[in-house]
Amino acid sequence: MNRRELLAAVAVVGMIPGARAFAAAGDLKSAAREAWLYGLPWIEMAAARDRMLGNKGGQPAGLNAFGHSRQLIGPEGLTITSPNNDTIYSSAWLDLTQGPLTLTVPPTGDRYISLAGMNMYTDNDFVLGTRTTGGAGGRYTIVGPGQAGAGPNIVRLNTAHGWLLARTLVDGPQDLPAVHKIQDQLRLSGPAGVRPAKVYATRHSPALEYFASLAELLKFDPPPATDGVLFGRAAPLGLSAGGGFDPRRFDAAAVAEIEAGVAEARKAIDGIRPGASVQGWTYPRHTLGYFHQDYLFRAAVAVIGLAALPPAEAMYMQPVADKGRIFDGTGPYRMHFPAGQMPPVNAFWSLTMYRPTKDGQFFLVDNPIKRYSIGDRTPGLRKNADGSLDLWIARSDPGGDMSANWLPAPSDGPFSLSFRAYLPTPDFQDGRYRLPALQQV
């Protein structure tokens, strides 16, 4: 029997009720671990969709329609982890089961904008906007799997459901009216979507509930054929690519093995770094935003950075801190850019402050000056006499000339930082340019 035949045989056994008796307990535990991690993007996307569709604070009231955040996100924004404070969001959850949708994007000129079309396993199937289609605007036809394209500028989503997230650059509060005009001209037209009839399990749910919800989500939005080997490995659990799963087939001992596998999966996420660490910063993997078979990394990003863009669009870097990416020292910390060595970007860059939660998510932190990020567009930023630039990260105002370049940290407790570079140049993307390390002063 060759390997393909063996995988097929294992898959068949895994779907037969009572077949767990033929698989070692360790196989079931391992299968649960892999399947839990694999399915986490579907689960997190469904949870985000449910939160947003039920949120009256500027998010859509239904599918296939834009809802707009009218202000830059602040500490009160707890819907999506690791938000940025540079762009304003316009969001639409898509249902293409009844046919394609037409997207209208207004002219934006030199202003940065991106519209990312994410499938239910969190790959960015397309990104429209400044980098790819320019600032002239246009009309685009969003087509689902198996649908014939008939319309202008066809782009495809690999699942019938998905998320369209627009980011539009805002240069401070005075710029909001101009951005609102752009938002008001973002439009979707086409068949109405059907809102999900139920709320699905979350990553905190018991294992069998989680896998039952995942099976339903897979029925609506099947995975790509290139994930077939994964389902072979997960076969002892009885989860199939078509959504097959029967929780009734497991006795108490089997459930304990499954829960043990899920516990291992949760721990695996905690140890994942976004990429390689170089000179005090971790850099994004090339698979960010279009993950292929990097399932563990994809799962981790779904928790700590859902809706991350691919590196060509935006690079996300975290400093190597006291505890992984978490700081708990008193500081202050300095980030020094020598003259002529500012981050090479074709859009903008910023450093954002976050407070971590116990379950590994990150949200903005309130502070006395209401500054949640600092970057190349921060009003009043001061360079040194030699043209270099110092950014100061501190729990209290460092005073003097440093105040203008101060990014406030929480007065106590842990915090984390993220550096964003939008439209990074090739030098930045391939590592010829590196960020200067943070130094505790």
Secondary structure, DSSP 8 states (H G I E B T S, - for coil): --HHHHHHHHHHHHTSTTGGGGS-HHHHHHHHHHHHHHHHHHHHHHHHHHHHHT-TTTS-SSSSS-EE--S---TT--SSSS--SSEEEEEEEEE-TT--EEEEE---TTS-EEEEEEETT--EEEEEETTTT-SS-EEEEEE-TT----SSSEEE-SSSEEEEEEEEE--SGGGHHHHHHHHHT-EEESS-----SS----TTS-HHHHHHHHHHHHHHS---GGGHHHHHHTGGGT--TT----GGG--HHHHHHHHHHHHHHHHHHHT--SS-EETTEE---TTTTS-TT-HHHHHHHHHHSTT---TTTEEEEEE-BTBBTBB-S---EEEEE-TT-S--EEEEEEEEEEEE-TTS-EE----TT---EEETT-TT--B-TTS-EEEEEESS---GGGGGGEEE--SSS-BEEEEEEEEE-HHHHTTSS----EEE-
